[in-house]
Amino acid sequence: MLRKLFVVLFASFALISNVFAVVDLNSATQQQLEAVKGIGPTKAKAIVEYRSKNGAFKTPEDIMKIPGIKQGVYNKIKPEISVGGKLAAPAPGKTPVTTAKK
């Protein structure tokens, strides 16, 4: 009984942690990028290709250099992306929420 409870709790924790994970634009795979709501296979592939041609993203805002990712998309995905652990700047008056490990 206790083992069953442990398995259920562990599975729940794993699922929840994936939902709130922050994706690093410089190290994420195409599949990890696709997990960000608003980034599909085409944009994820473009991000990986951009990174290989131009080097690392310097700021989260640099994602707007990708075709199809403009201010509106960026505003939706910025809580879910980072660059080397650096999160996107929050909206004025907001405090960023981070799940990144230090």
C-alpha positions in Angstrom: 0.0 0.0 0.0 2.7 2.4 1.0 4.7 1.5 -2.1 1.7 2.3 -4.3 1.2 5.7 -2.7 4.9 6.5 -3.2 4.7 5.6 -6.9 1.6 7.7 -7.4 3.2 10.7 -5.6 6.4 10.4 -7.6 4.5 10.2 -10.9 2.4 13.2 -9.9 5.5 15.2 -9.0 7.2 14.3 -12.3 4.2 15.4 -14.2 3.8 18.7 -12.3 7.5 19.6 -12.6 7.4 19.2 -16.4 4.4 21.5 -16.6 6.3 24.3 -14.7 9.8 23.7 -16.2 11.6 26.6 -17.7 13.3 25.8 -21.1 16.7 27.1 -21.8 16.8 28.3 -25.4 20.5 27.5 -25.7 20.4 23.9 -24.5 16.9 22.7 -25.2 16.3 20.0 -27.8 13.7 20.5 -30.5 11.3 18.3 -28.5 11.8 20.3 -25.4 11.1 23.5 -27.2 7.9 22.0 -28.7 6.7 21.5 -25.1 6.5 25.3 -24.7 2.9 26.3 -25.5 3.1 28.5 -28.6 6.2 26.8 -30.1 5.3 24.1 -32.5 7.6 21.9 -34.6 8.4 24.6 -37.2 9.4 27.2 -34.7 11.3 24.8 -32.6 13.3 23.6 -35.6 13.9 27.3 -36.5 15.2 28.0 -33.0 17.7 25.1 -33.2 18.8 26.1 -36.7 19.2 29.7 -35.6 21.3 28.6 -32.6 23.6 26.5 -34.8 24.1 29.3 -37.4 24.4 32.3 -35.1 25.5 30.9 -31.8 23.8 31.2 -28.4 20.9 33.5 -27.6 22.1 36.3 -25.4 18.7 37.2 -23.9 15.3 35.6 -23.9 14.1 38.5 -26.1 16.4 37.3 -28.9 13.9 34.6 -29.6 12.0 37.3 -31.5 14.7 37.1 -34.2 13.0 33.8 -35.2 10.5 34.1 -38.0 6.9 33.9 -36.6 7.9 34.8 -33.1 6.9 38.4 -32.5 6.0 40.4 -29.4 2.6 38.7 -28.9 4.1 35.2 -29.0 7.0 36.3 -26.9 4.7 37.7 -24.2 2.9 34.4 -23.9 6.0 32.2 -23.8 8.4 34.4 -21.8 7.5 32.8 -18.4 8.6 29.4 -19.8 11.9 30.4 -21.4 15.4 31.3 -20.2 18.9 31.8 -21.5 21.5 30.3 -19.4 19.3 30.5 -16.3 18.4 34.1 -17.0 14.6 34.5 -17.2 12.8 37.0 -19.4 12.1 40.3 -17.7 8.6 40.3 -16.1 5.9 42.8 -16.9 6.2 46.0 -15.0 5.1 45.5 -11.4 5.3 41.7 -11.6 7.7 39.5 -9.7 9.2 36.7 -11.8 8.5 33.1 -10.7 11.3 30.7 -11.2 11.6 27.0 -11.0 15.3 27.0 -12.1 17.6 25.2 -9.7 20.6 27.2 -8.4 
